[in-house]
Amino acid sequence: MTTPDLVTALRAVLAGDPGHGALEVVHQPVVGVAAGTPLGAEALVRWHHPRWGTLPPESFVPVAERAGLGLQLDTHVLRGALGQVAAWDADGVRVHRVGVNLGRTSLHSPALVDLVRQACDLAGALPDRLVVEVVEQHELTLTPARLAGLQALADADVTLALDDFGAGYARVGLLAQLPFGVLKVDRSLLPGPHRAAAPSAPEARRVLAGVVALAGALGLEVTVEGVETAAHHALVTGLGVPHAQGWFYAPAMPADVFADWWRARVATVATAG
């Protein structure tokens, strides 16, 4: 598969052409670390293609950004995620908030505020059910107009989250520029074979403790991503991290599987309590 082929197919699937498969919004739970209580979800997109199989977001989301399709793709995911929250509400599954990653094109768009408002209105979901996750492959250019747009979202009760903190362009300086409510810590700050470090570098626990302390000083909620092992869980528990997500708790799941998992988890927590 070449990049031009991918762009052509993505343009077609976003236009509703079934010959290029379908985009599916799946959800990974965010849980309370102390008791394992399910609290929210992060929406992620998968592309089921008839010839290429199931494509993960990292294989086509950057391509969409470069091809000028980022805003269209983000709109699709945003509407799908909020619509699913409303559907879960009707089915008795109360997912408090859903996080949606918005790329550079969407965050730079003058239509951002209207895009979010329309998605909430279409779904019948209040803005306080949405977390806009700021995640960047490339550095944001935060002009006064763009800052005003993101502030307008926060003023409308949308929660802004700085995603992948500790990796890429998710830098400390952004915390002084935008009204974030949540800091999502990247898995690269957790110990494990994925974390390459020099022998005299600070241990992962100390770095993570410093990030948690920084978030506390700024009044931000903390969610640690990529919690995959019992050791990771013990670490975030010991540091008093309030929220986490990762394979230790559950993978990203289709909507119906997610709802079953949620009900079972709520029942388990209630029994344990």
PyRosetta script that sets phi, psi and omega in degrees:
from pyrosetta import init, pose_from_sequence

init()
pose = pose_from_sequence("MTTPDLVTALRAVLAGDPGHGALEVVHQPVVGVAAGTPLGAEALVRWHHPRWGTLPPESFVPVAERAGLGLQLDTHVLRGALGQVAAWDADGVRVHRVGVNLGRTSLHSPALVDLVRQACDLAGALPDRLVVEVVEQHELTLTPARLAGLQALADADVTLALDDFGAGYARVGLLAQLPFGVLKVDRSLLPGPHRAAAPSAPEARRVLAGVVALAGALGLEVTVEGVETAAHHALVTGLGVPHAQGWFYAPAMPADVFADWWRARVATVATAG")
pose.set_psi(1, 126.4)
pose.set_omega(1, 178.4)
pose.set_phi(2, -96.6)
pose.set_psi(2, 163.6)
pose.set_omega(2, 178.8)
pose.set_phi(3, -60.7)
pose.set_psi(3, -44.7)
pose.set_omega(3, 176.1)
pose.set_phi(4, -58.0)
pose.set_psi(4, -39.6)
pose.set_omega(4, 177.0)
pose.set_phi(5, -61.8)
pose.set_psi(5, -42.2)
pose.set_omega(5, -179.2)
pose.set_phi(6, -64.0)
pose.set_psi(6, -43.0)
pose.set_omega(6, 179.7)
pose.set_phi(7, -64.1)
pose.set_psi(7, -45.3)
pose.set_omega(7, 179.6)
pose.set_phi(8, -60.0)
pose.set_psi(8, -44.9)
pose.set_omega(8, -179.1)
pose.set_phi(9, -67.6)
pose.set_psi(9, -39.7)
pose.set_omega(9, -179.9)
pose.set_phi(10, -66.3)
pose.set_psi(10, -41.0)
pose.set_omega(10, 177.1)
pose.set_phi(11, -59.8)
pose.set_psi(11, -39.6)
pose.set_omega(11, -178.8)
pose.set_phi(12, -69.4)
pose.set_psi(12, -44.6)
pose.set_omega(12, -177.5)
pose.set_phi(13, -67.6)
pose.set_psi(13, -33.3)
pose.set_omega(13, 176.5)
pose.set_phi(14, -68.7)
pose.set_psi(14, -24.6)
pose.set_omega(14, 176.4)
pose.set_phi(15, -84.8)
pose.set_psi(15, -1.5)
pose.set_omega(15, 177.4)
pose.set_phi(16, 93.1)
pose.set_psi(16, 14.9)
pose.set_omega(16, -179.5)
pose.set_phi(17, -76.9)
pose.set_psi(17, 111.9)
pose.set_omega(17, -177.4)
pose.set_phi(18, -69.9)
pose.set_psi(18, -13.6)
pose.set_omega(18, 179.6)
pose.set_phi(19, -68.2)
pose.set_psi(19, -13.2)
pose.set_omega(19, 179.1)
pose.set_phi(20, -113.5)
pose.set_psi(20, 24.8)
pose.set_omega(20, 175.7)
pose.set_phi(21, 82.8)
pose.set_psi(21, -149.8)
pose.set_omega(21, -175.7)
pose.set_phi(22, -151.8)
pose.set_psi(22, 149.1)
pose.set_omega(22, 173.7)
pose.set_phi(23, -92.1)
pose.set_psi(23, 131.8)
pose.set_omega(23, 179.7)
pose.set_phi(24, -118.9)
pose.set_psi(24, 131.4)
pose.set_omega(24, 174.3)
pose.set_phi(25, -93.2)
pose.set_psi(25, 118.3)
pose.set_omega(25, 177.1)
pose.set_phi(26, -110.4)
pose.set_psi(26, 165.9)
pose.set_omega(26, -173.2)
pose.set_phi(27, -133.7)
pose.set_psi(27, 134.3)
pose.set_omega(27, 172.6)
pose.set_phi(28, -108.0)
pose.set_psi(28, 130.0)
pose.set_omega(28, -177.0)
pose.set_phi(29, -68.3)
pose.set_psi(29, 148.9)
pose.set_omega(29, 166.7)
pose.set_phi(30, -109.6)
pose.set_psi(30, 128.1)
pose.set_omega(30, -174.3)
pose.set_phi(31, -121.2)
pose.set_psi(31, 157.3)
pose.set_omega(31, 169.7)
pose.set_phi(32, -76.5)
pose.set_psi(32, 126.9)
pose.set_omega(32, -172.6)
pose.set_phi(33, -65.5)
pose.set_psi(33, -41.6)
pose.set_omega(33, -172.1)
pose.set_phi(34, -59.8)
pose.set_psi(34, -47.3)
pose.set_omega(34, -175.7)
pose.set_phi(35, -116.2)
pose.set_psi(35, -6.4)
pose.set_omega(35, -177.2)
pose.set_phi(36, 78.2)
pose.set_psi(36, 17.2)
pose.set_omega(36, -178.8)
pose.set_phi(37, -67.3)
pose.set_psi(37, 128.9)
pose.set_omega(37, 177.1)
pose.set_phi(38, -71.8)
pose.set_psi(38, 133.1)
pose.set_omega(38, -173.8)
pose.set_phi(39, -120.4)
pose.set_psi(39, -41.3)
pose.set_omega(39, -175.2)
pose.set_phi(40, -159.7)
pose.set_psi(40, -161.4)
pose.set_omega(40, -177.0)
pose.set_phi(41, -153.9)
pose.set_psi(41, 155.5)
pose.set_omega(41, 168.1)
pose.set_phi(42, -110.5)
pose.set_psi(42, 128.8)
pose.set_omega(42, 179.2)
pose.set_phi(43, -85.6)
pose.set_psi(43, 132.6)
pose.set_omega(43, 179.3)
pose.set_phi(44, -131.6)
pose.set_psi(44, 149.9)
pose.set_omega(44, -175.9)
pose.set_phi(45, -110.0)
pose.set_psi(45, 139.8)
pose.set_omega(45, 173.2)
pose.set_phi(46, -123.9)
pose.set_psi(46, 148.6)
pose.set_omega(46, 178.8)
pose.set_phi(47, -116.2)
pose.set_psi(47, 114.1)
pose.set_omega(47, 177.3)
pose.set_phi(48, -93.5)
pose.set_psi(48, 105.4)
pose.set_omega(48, -176.0)
pose.set_phi(49, -106.5)
pose.set_psi(49, 138.5)
pose.set_omega(49, -175.5)
pose.set_phi(50, -63.4)
pose.set_psi(50, -26.3)
pose.set_omega(50, -179.6)
pose.set_phi(51, -107.5)
pose.set_psi(51, -34.5)
pose.set_omega(51, -173.7)
pose.set_phi(52, -94.2)
pose.set_psi(52, -6.2)
pose.set_omega(52, -179.0)
pose.set_phi(53, 81.1)
pose.set_psi(53, -157.7)
pose.set_omega(53, -179.4)
pose.set_phi(54, -88.2)
pose.set_psi(54, 120.8)
pose.set_omega(54, -177.5)
pose.set_phi(55, -101.1)
pose.set_psi(55, 129.1)
pose.set_omega(55, 176.2)
pose.set_phi(56, -76.1)
pose.set_psi(56, 161.6)
pose.set_omega(56, -174.8)
pose.set_phi(57, -59.5)
pose.set_psi(57, -34.5)
pose.set_omega(57, -177.4)
pose.set_phi(58, -65.7)
pose.set_psi(58, -15.5)
pose.set_omega(58, -179.6)
pose.set_phi(59, -87.0)
pose.set_psi(59, -17.4)
pose.set_omega(59, -178.0)
pose.set_phi(60, -134.1)
pose.set_psi(60, -20.9)
pose.set_omega(60, -179.9)
pose.set_phi(61, -63.4)
pose.set_psi(61, -46.7)
pose.set_omega(61, 176.5)
pose.set_phi(62, -60.7)
pose.set_psi(62, -35.8)
pose.set_omega(62, 177.3)
pose.set_phi(63, -63.6)
pose.set_psi(63, -42.1)
pose.set_omega(63, 177.9)
pose.set_phi(64, -60.1)
pose.set_psi(64, -41.6)
pose.set_omega(64, 178.2)
pose.set_phi(65, -60.4)
pose.set_psi(65, -48.6)
pose.set_omega(65, -177.0)
pose.set_phi(66, -67.0)
pose.set_psi(66, -28.1)
pose.set_omega(66, -177.2)
pose.set_phi(67, -90.0)
pose.set_psi(67, 2.1)
pose.set_omega(67, -179.9)
pose.set_phi(68, 80.9)
pose.set_psi(68, 19.0)
pose.set_omega(68, -179.2)
pose.set_phi(69, -107.7)
pose.set_psi(69, 6.5)
pose.set_omega(69, -175.2)
pose.set_phi(70, -61.5)
pose.set_psi(70, -44.9)
pose.set_omega(70, -179.0)
pose.set_phi(71, -64.5)
pose.set_psi(71, -40.8)
pose.set_omega(71, 179.7)
pose.set_phi(72, -65.4)
pose.set_psi(72, -42.3)
pose.set_omega(72, 179.1)
pose.set_phi(73, -66.5)
pose.set_psi(73, -44.7)
pose.set_omega(73, 178.7)
pose.set_phi(74, -60.5)
pose.set_psi(74, -39.4)
pose.set_omega(74, 178.6)
pose.set_phi(75, -62.2)
pose.set_psi(75, -42.9)
pose.set_omega(75, 178.7)
pose.set_phi(76, -59.3)
pose.set_psi(76, -46.9)
pose.set_omega(76, -177.8)
pose.set_phi(77, -68.9)
pose.set_psi(77, -42.5)
pose.set_omega(77, -179.3)
pose.set_phi(78, -59.8)
pose.set_psi(78, -47.6)
pose.set_omega(78, -179.3)
pose.set_phi(79, -67.3)
pose.set_psi(79, -38.8)
pose.set_omega(79, 178.4)
pose.set_phi(80, -64.9)
pose.set_psi(80, -41.3)
pose.set_omega(80, -178.6)
pose.set_phi(81, -67.4)
pose.set_psi(81, -45.2)
pose.set_omega(81, -179.4)
pose.set_phi(82, -69.7)
pose.set_psi(82, -37.1)
pose.set_omega(82, 176.1)
pose.set_phi(83, -62.6)
pose.set_psi(83, -36.0)
pose.set_omega(83, 178.9)
pose.set_phi(84, -69.9)
pose.set_psi(84, -37.4)
pose.set_omega(84, 176.4)
pose.set_phi(85, -58.9)
pose.set_psi(85, -44.5)
pose.set_omega(85, 178.8)
pose.set_phi(86, -64.7)
pose.set_psi(86, -38.7)
pose.set_omega(86, 178.4)
pose.set_phi(87, -66.1)
pose.set_psi(87, -40.2)
pose.set_omega(87, 176.7)
pose.set_phi(88, -64.0)
pose.set_psi(88, -40.4)
pose.set_omega(88, 176.5)
pose.set_phi(89, -54.6)
pose.set_psi(89, -46.3)
pose.set_omega(89, -178.3)
pose.set_phi(90, -65.6)
pose.set_psi(90, -23.6)
pose.set_omega(90, -178.8)
pose.set_phi(91, -97.2)
pose.set_psi(91, 7.5)
pose.set_omega(91, 176.9)
pose.set_phi(92, 82.4)
pose.set_psi(92, 14.0)
pose.set_omega(92, 177.9)
pose.set_phi(93, -107.4)
pose.set_psi(93, 106.9)
pose.set_omega(93, -173.4)
pose.set_phi(94, -94.9)
pose.set_psi(94, 91.4)
pose.set_omega(94, 174.3)
pose.set_phi(95, -87.3)
pose.set_psi(95, 112.5)
pose.set_omega(95, -168.0)
pose.set_phi(96, -62.7)
pose.set_psi(96, -44.3)
pose.set_omega(96, 179.8)
pose.set_phi(97, -145.4)
pose.set_psi(97, 150.3)
pose.set_omega(97, 175.4)
pose.set_phi(98, -122.9)
pose.set_psi(98, 133.3)
pose.set_omega(98, 178.5)
pose.set_phi(99, -97.7)
pose.set_psi(99, 137.3)
pose.set_omega(99, 179.0)
pose.set_phi(100, -128.7)
pose.set_psi(100, 125.9)
pose.set_omega(100, 176.3)
pose.set_phi(101, -74.8)
pose.set_psi(101, 128.9)
pose.set_omega(101, 173.5)
pose.set_phi(102, -115.6)
pose.set_psi(102, 131.3)
pose.set_omega(102, -178.0)
pose.set_phi(103, -83.0)
pose.set_psi(103, -178.7)
pose.set_omega(103, -174.9)
pose.set_phi(104, -58.6)
pose.set_psi(104, -42.5)
pose.set_omega(104, -178.1)
pose.set_phi(105, -60.0)
pose.set_psi(105, -45.2)
pose.set_omega(105, -179.2)
pose.set_phi(106, -67.0)
pose.set_psi(106, -43.2)
pose.set_omega(106, -178.1)
pose.set_phi(107, -68.0)
pose.set_psi(107, -24.4)
pose.set_omega(107, 177.6)
pose.set_phi(108, -89.6)
pose.set_psi(108, -9.8)
pose.set_omega(108, -173.3)
pose.set_phi(109, -73.9)
pose.set_psi(109, 134.0)
pose.set_omega(109, 173.5)
pose.set_phi(110, -62.6)
pose.set_psi(110, -19.2)
pose.set_omega(110, -178.0)
pose.set_phi(111, -89.5)
pose.set_psi(111, 6.6)
pose.set_omega(111, -173.1)
pose.set_phi(112, -56.2)
pose.set_psi(112, -50.3)
pose.set_omega(112, -175.8)
pose.set_phi(113, -63.1)
pose.set_psi(113, -45.1)
pose.set_omega(113, 178.7)
pose.set_phi(114, -64.2)
pose.set_psi(114, -37.6)
pose.set_omega(114, 178.8)
pose.set_phi(115, -59.6)
pose.set_psi(115, -46.0)
pose.set_omega(115, -179.2)
pose.set_phi(116, -68.5)
pose.set_psi(116, -43.8)
pose.set_omega(116, 179.7)
pose.set_phi(117, -60.9)
pose.set_psi(117, -44.2)
pose.set_omega(117, -179.6)
pose.set_phi(118, -64.5)
pose.set_psi(118, -39.7)
pose.set_omega(118, 179.3)
pose.set_phi(119, -64.2)
pose.set_psi(119, -41.1)
pose.set_omega(119, 177.3)
pose.set_phi(120, -64.3)
pose.set_psi(120, -43.9)
pose.set_omega(120, -179.3)
pose.set_phi(121, -63.6)
pose.set_psi(121, -43.8)
pose.set_omega(121, -179.2)
pose.set_phi(122, -62.4)
pose.set_psi(122, -36.7)
pose.set_omega(122, -178.4)
pose.set_phi(123, -83.7)
pose.set_psi(123, -17.9)
pose.set_omega(123, -173.2)
pose.set_phi(124, 71.3)
pose.set_psi(124, 31.8)
pose.set_omega(124, -179.0)
pose.set_phi(125, -114.0)
pose.set_psi(125, 135.6)
pose.set_omega(125, 177.2)
pose.set_phi(126, -69.8)
pose.set_psi(126, 150.2)
pose.set_omega(126, -178.4)
pose.set_phi(127, -59.8)
pose.set_psi(127, -25.0)
pose.set_omega(127, -179.0)
pose.set_phi(128, -73.1)
pose.set_psi(128, -1.8)
pose.set_omega(128, 174.4)
pose.set_phi(129, -89.2)
pose.set_psi(129, -3.6)
pose.set_omega(129, -173.8)
pose.set_phi(130, -110.8)
pose.set_psi(130, 135.8)
pose.set_omega(130, 168.8)
pose.set_phi(131, -114.3)
pose.set_psi(131, 118.6)
pose.set_omega(131, 174.5)
pose.set_phi(132, -90.2)
pose.set_psi(132, 114.9)
pose.set_omega(132, -176.8)
pose.set_phi(133, -95.0)
pose.set_psi(133, 116.5)
pose.set_omega(133, -179.6)
pose.set_phi(134, -86.0)
pose.set_psi(134, 109.2)
pose.set_omega(134, -179.3)
pose.set_phi(135, -133.2)
pose.set_psi(135, 133.6)
pose.set_omega(135, -170.8)
pose.set_phi(136, -130.6)
pose.set_psi(136, 127.4)
pose.set_omega(136, 167.5)
pose.set_phi(137, -80.3)
pose.set_psi(137, -26.8)
pose.set_omega(137, -179.8)
pose.set_phi(138, -132.3)
pose.set_psi(138, 157.0)
pose.set_omega(138, -174.8)
pose.set_phi(139, -65.9)
pose.set_psi(139, 138.6)
pose.set_omega(139, 175.9)
pose.set_phi(140, -73.7)
pose.set_psi(140, 144.7)
pose.set_omega(140, 170.9)
pose.set_phi(141, -106.7)
pose.set_psi(141, 101.9)
pose.set_omega(141, -172.0)
pose.set_phi(142, -96.3)
pose.set_psi(142, 88.3)
pose.set_omega(142, 175.5)
pose.set_phi(143, -75.5)
pose.set_psi(143, 165.7)
pose.set_omega(143, 177.1)
pose.set_phi(144, -54.4)
pose.set_psi(144, -39.0)
pose.set_omega(144, -179.4)
pose.set_phi(145, -66.5)
pose.set_psi(145, -39.5)
pose.set_omega(145, 179.7)
pose.set_phi(146, -70.8)
pose.set_psi(146, -38.9)
pose.set_omega(146, 175.3)
pose.set_phi(147, -61.0)
pose.set_psi(147, -41.1)
pose.set_omega(147, 179.7)
pose.set_phi(148, -64.3)
pose.set_psi(148, -37.7)
pose.set_omega(148, 179.3)
pose.set_phi(149, -65.6)
pose.set_psi(149, -43.6)
pose.set_omega(149, 179.1)
pose.set_phi(150, -68.7)
pose.set_psi(150, -34.3)
pose.set_omega(150, 175.0)
pose.set_phi(151, -65.3)
pose.set_psi(151, -37.5)
pose.set_omega(151, 178.6)
pose.set_phi(152, -62.9)
pose.set_psi(152, -36.4)
pose.set_omega(152, 176.2)
pose.set_phi(153, -64.1)
pose.set_psi(153, -45.9)
pose.set_omega(153, 179.0)
pose.set_phi(154, -61.8)
pose.set_psi(154, -39.6)
pose.set_omega(154, 179.3)
pose.set_phi(155, -66.1)
pose.set_psi(155, -25.0)
pose.set_omega(155, 178.5)
pose.set_phi(156, -87.6)
pose.set_psi(156, 8.1)
pose.set_omega(156, 177.9)
pose.set_phi(157, 80.8)
pose.set_psi(157, 11.2)
pose.set_omega(157, 168.3)
pose.set_phi(158, -74.6)
pose.set_psi(158, 134.4)
pose.set_omega(158, 177.2)
pose.set_phi(159, -86.8)
pose.set_psi(159, 131.0)
pose.set_omega(159, 174.1)
pose.set_phi(160, -97.5)
pose.set_psi(160, 133.4)
pose.set_omega(160, 178.7)
pose.set_phi(161, -122.6)
pose.set_psi(161, 134.9)
pose.set_omega(161, 172.0)
pose.set_phi(162, -88.5)
pose.set_psi(162, 110.5)
pose.set_omega(162, -173.6)
pose.set_phi(163, -90.6)
pose.set_psi(163, 156.6)
pose.set_omega(163, 174.9)
pose.set_phi(164, 57.0)
pose.set_psi(164, 35.0)
pose.set_omega(164, -178.6)
pose.set_phi(165, -62.3)
pose.set_psi(165, 130.3)
pose.set_omega(165, -176.7)
pose.set_phi(166, 103.3)
pose.set_psi(166, -0.9)
pose.set_omega(166, 179.7)
pose.set_phi(167, -137.2)
pose.set_psi(167, 148.1)
pose.set_omega(167, 173.8)
pose.set_phi(168, 59.0)
pose.set_psi(168, -131.4)
pose.set_omega(168, -176.2)
pose.set_phi(169, -95.7)
pose.set_psi(169, 7.2)
pose.set_omega(169, 178.4)
pose.set_phi(170, -78.2)
pose.set_psi(170, 76.2)
pose.set_omega(170, -168.2)
pose.set_phi(171, -99.4)
pose.set_psi(171, 164.7)
pose.set_omega(171, -179.3)
pose.set_phi(172, -59.9)
pose.set_psi(172, -36.4)
pose.set_omega(172, -177.2)
pose.set_phi(173, -58.1)
pose.set_psi(173, -30.8)
pose.set_omega(173, 178.8)
pose.set_phi(174, -62.7)
pose.set_psi(174, -28.3)
pose.set_omega(174, -179.6)
pose.set_phi(175, -65.1)
pose.set_psi(175, -22.2)
pose.set_omega(175, 178.6)
pose.set_phi(176, -94.1)
pose.set_psi(176, 0.8)
pose.set_omega(176, -177.2)
pose.set_phi(177, -112.4)
pose.set_psi(177, -26.6)
pose.set_omega(177, -173.3)
pose.set_phi(178, -127.9)
pose.set_psi(178, 151.5)
pose.set_omega(178, -177.4)
pose.set_phi(179, -83.1)
pose.set_psi(179, 67.1)
pose.set_omega(179, -178.9)
pose.set_phi(180, -69.8)
pose.set_psi(180, 147.8)
pose.set_omega(180, 173.3)
pose.set_phi(181, -111.7)
pose.set_psi(181, -19.5)
pose.set_omega(181, -176.5)
pose.set_phi(182, -134.9)
pose.set_psi(182, 139.0)
pose.set_omega(182, 172.2)
pose.set_phi(183, -112.4)
pose.set_psi(183, 117.9)
pose.set_omega(183, 179.3)
pose.set_phi(184, -101.8)
pose.set_psi(184, 115.5)
pose.set_omega(184, -173.4)
pose.set_phi(185, -86.7)
pose.set_psi(185, 127.5)
pose.set_omega(185, -178.3)
pose.set_phi(186, -68.3)
pose.set_psi(186, 149.0)
pose.set_omega(186, -179.3)
pose.set_phi(187, -61.3)
pose.set_psi(187, -19.2)
pose.set_omega(187, -178.9)
pose.set_phi(188, -65.1)
pose.set_psi(188, -16.0)
pose.set_omega(188, 177.5)
pose.set_phi(189, -89.9)
pose.set_psi(189, -2.3)
pose.set_omega(189, 174.8)
pose.set_phi(190, -89.6)
pose.set_psi(190, 149.6)
pose.set_omega(190, 178.4)
pose.set_phi(191, -69.3)
pose.set_psi(191, 152.9)
pose.set_omega(191, 178.1)
pose.set_phi(192, 150.9)
pose.set_psi(192, 173.7)
pose.set_omega(192, -177.1)
pose.set_phi(193, -65.2)
pose.set_psi(193, -19.5)
pose.set_omega(193, 179.1)
pose.set_phi(194, -73.5)
pose.set_psi(194, -13.5)
pose.set_omega(194, -173.9)
pose.set_phi(195, -101.6)
pose.set_psi(195, 99.3)
pose.set_omega(195, 177.5)
pose.set_phi(196, -81.5)
pose.set_psi(196, 131.8)
pose.set_omega(196, -178.4)
pose.set_phi(197, -152.7)
pose.set_psi(197, 149.3)
pose.set_omega(197, 175.6)
pose.set_phi(198, -69.7)
pose.set_psi(198, 155.4)
pose.set_omega(198, -176.1)
pose.set_phi(199, -56.1)
pose.set_psi(199, -34.7)
pose.set_omega(199, -177.0)
pose.set_phi(200, -95.7)
pose.set_psi(200, 7.6)
pose.set_omega(200, 178.5)
pose.set_phi(201, -69.3)
pose.set_psi(201, 153.2)
pose.set_omega(201, 178.3)
pose.set_phi(202, -60.1)
pose.set_psi(202, 144.7)
pose.set_omega(202, 179.0)
pose.set_phi(203, -68.6)
pose.set_psi(203, 154.5)
pose.set_omega(203, -174.7)
pose.set_phi(204, -56.6)
pose.set_psi(204, -39.0)
pose.set_omega(204, -177.9)
pose.set_phi(205, -59.1)
pose.set_psi(205, -41.7)
pose.set_omega(205, -178.5)
pose.set_phi(206, -68.1)
pose.set_psi(206, -39.1)
pose.set_omega(206, 178.7)
pose.set_phi(207, -64.9)
pose.set_psi(207, -46.5)
pose.set_omega(207, -179.8)
pose.set_phi(208, -63.6)
pose.set_psi(208, -39.9)
pose.set_omega(208, 177.4)
pose.set_phi(209, -61.2)
pose.set_psi(209, -38.4)
pose.set_omega(209, 177.7)
pose.set_phi(210, -65.4)
pose.set_psi(210, -39.1)
pose.set_omega(210, 178.4)
pose.set_phi(211, -66.4)
pose.set_psi(211, -41.6)
pose.set_omega(211, 178.0)
pose.set_phi(212, -62.9)
pose.set_psi(212, -40.4)
pose.set_omega(212, 178.1)
pose.set_phi(213, -65.2)
pose.set_psi(213, -39.8)
pose.set_omega(213, 177.3)
pose.set_phi(214, -60.8)
pose.set_psi(214, -46.9)
pose.set_omega(214, 179.3)
pose.set_phi(215, -60.9)
pose.set_psi(215, -41.6)
pose.set_omega(215, 178.8)
pose.set_phi(216, -62.2)
pose.set_psi(216, -39.5)
pose.set_omega(216, 179.7)
pose.set_phi(217, -65.5)
pose.set_psi(217, -26.8)
pose.set_omega(217, -179.4)
pose.set_phi(218, -95.4)
pose.set_psi(218, -0.6)
pose.set_omega(218, 179.8)
pose.set_phi(219, 72.3)
pose.set_psi(219, 30.2)
pose.set_omega(219, -178.4)
pose.set_phi(220, -100.3)
pose.set_psi(220, 144.0)
pose.set_omega(220, 167.0)
pose.set_phi(221, -68.0)
pose.set_psi(221, 151.4)
pose.set_omega(221, 178.1)
pose.set_phi(222, -122.0)
pose.set_psi(222, 131.8)
pose.set_omega(222, 169.7)
pose.set_phi(223, -124.7)
pose.set_psi(223, 124.8)
pose.set_omega(223, 176.2)
pose.set_phi(224, -95.3)
pose.set_psi(224, 125.3)
pose.set_omega(224, 179.9)
pose.set_phi(225, -92.2)
pose.set_psi(225, 159.2)
pose.set_omega(225, 172.9)
pose.set_phi(226, 74.3)
pose.set_psi(226, 26.2)
pose.set_omega(226, 176.3)
pose.set_phi(227, -75.3)
pose.set_psi(227, 109.6)
pose.set_omega(227, -170.4)
pose.set_phi(228, -117.6)
pose.set_psi(228, -18.4)
pose.set_omega(228, -173.5)
pose.set_phi(229, -129.9)
pose.set_psi(229, 165.6)
pose.set_omega(229, 175.7)
pose.set_phi(230, -61.5)
pose.set_psi(230, -33.7)
pose.set_omega(230, 177.9)
pose.set_phi(231, -66.0)
pose.set_psi(231, -40.3)
pose.set_omega(231, 175.7)
pose.set_phi(232, -61.0)
pose.set_psi(232, -45.8)
pose.set_omega(232, -179.7)
pose.set_phi(233, -61.1)
pose.set_psi(233, -42.9)
pose.set_omega(233, 178.8)
pose.set_phi(234, -62.8)
pose.set_psi(234, -37.6)
pose.set_omega(234, 180.0)
pose.set_phi(235, -65.2)
pose.set_psi(235, -50.3)
pose.set_omega(235, -178.2)
pose.set_phi(236, -67.9)
pose.set_psi(236, -31.7)
pose.set_omega(236, 175.7)
pose.set_phi(237, -65.4)
pose.set_psi(237, -46.0)
pose.set_omega(237, -178.6)
pose.set_phi(238, -64.4)
pose.set_psi(238, -29.6)
pose.set_omega(238, 179.6)
pose.set_phi(239, -86.8)
pose.set_psi(239, -2.9)
pose.set_omega(239, 179.9)
pose.set_phi(240, 74.4)
pose.set_psi(240, 24.9)
pose.set_omega(240, 176.9)
pose.set_phi(241, -66.5)
pose.set_psi(241, 128.0)
pose.set_omega(241, -174.6)
pose.set_phi(242, -76.5)
pose.set_psi(242, -36.8)
pose.set_omega(242, -172.1)
pose.set_phi(243, -132.8)
pose.set_psi(243, 149.0)
pose.set_omega(243, 178.8)
pose.set_phi(244, -152.0)
pose.set_psi(244, 162.9)
pose.set_omega(244, 171.4)
pose.set_phi(245, -147.7)
pose.set_psi(245, 156.7)
pose.set_omega(245, -179.7)
pose.set_phi(246, 151.3)
pose.set_psi(246, 175.8)
pose.set_omega(246, -174.7)
pose.set_phi(247, -64.8)
pose.set_psi(247, -21.5)
pose.set_omega(247, 176.4)
pose.set_phi(248, -59.7)
pose.set_psi(248, -33.1)
pose.set_omega(248, -179.3)
pose.set_phi(249, -95.6)
pose.set_psi(249, -51.5)
pose.set_omega(249, 179.9)
pose.set_phi(250, -175.7)
pose.set_psi(250, 149.7)
pose.set_omega(250, 173.5)
pose.set_phi(251, -80.9)
pose.set_psi(251, 178.0)
pose.set_omega(251, 169.3)
pose.set_phi(252, -69.1)
pose.set_psi(252, 138.0)
pose.set_omega(252, -172.1)
pose.set_phi(253, -134.4)
pose.set_psi(253, 151.8)
pose.set_omega(253, 170.0)
pose.set_phi(254, -60.7)
pose.set_psi(254, 161.3)
pose.set_omega(254, -171.4)
pose.set_phi(255, -56.8)
pose.set_psi(255, -43.4)
pose.set_omega(255, -176.4)
pose.set_phi(256, -71.3)
pose.set_psi(256, -38.9)
pose.set_omega(256, 177.3)
pose.set_phi(257, -66.3)
pose.set_psi(257, -40.1)
pose.set_omega(257, 177.8)
pose.set_phi(258, -59.5)
pose.set_psi(258, -45.0)
pose.set_omega(258, -179.1)
pose.set_phi(259, -62.2)
pose.set_psi(259, -41.5)
pose.set_omega(259, 177.6)
pose.set_phi(260, -64.1)
pose.set_psi(260, -43.9)
pose.set_omega(260, 178.2)
pose.set_phi(261, -59.8)
pose.set_psi(261, -43.9)
pose.set_omega(261, -177.2)
pose.set_phi(262, -60.8)
pose.set_psi(262, -48.1)
pose.set_omega(262, -179.8)
pose.set_phi(263, -60.4)
pose.set_psi(263, -44.3)
pose.set_omega(263, -179.3)
pose.set_phi(264, -65.1)
pose.set_psi(264, -39.1)
pose.set_omega(264, -179.4)
pose.set_phi(265, -66.9)
pose.set_psi(265, -43.4)
pose.set_omega(265, 177.9)
pose.set_phi(266, -59.7)
pose.set_psi(266, -43.0)
pose.set_omega(266, -179.7)
pose.set_phi(267, -65.1)
pose.set_psi(267, -40.6)
pose.set_omega(267, 179.3)
pose.set_phi(268, -64.1)
pose.set_psi(268, -44.1)
pose.set_omega(268, -179.7)
pose.set_phi(269, -65.1)
pose.set_psi(269, -41.6)
pose.set_omega(269, -179.8)
pose.set_phi(270, -63.8)
pose.set_psi(270, -39.9)
pose.set_omega(270, 179.1)
pose.set_phi(271, -66.4)
pose.set_psi(271, -41.9)
pose.set_omega(271, 179.9)
pose.set_phi(272, -65.9)
pose.set_psi(272, -32.1)
pose.set_omega(272, -178.1)
pose.set_phi(273, -76.3)
pose.dump_pdb("model.pdb")
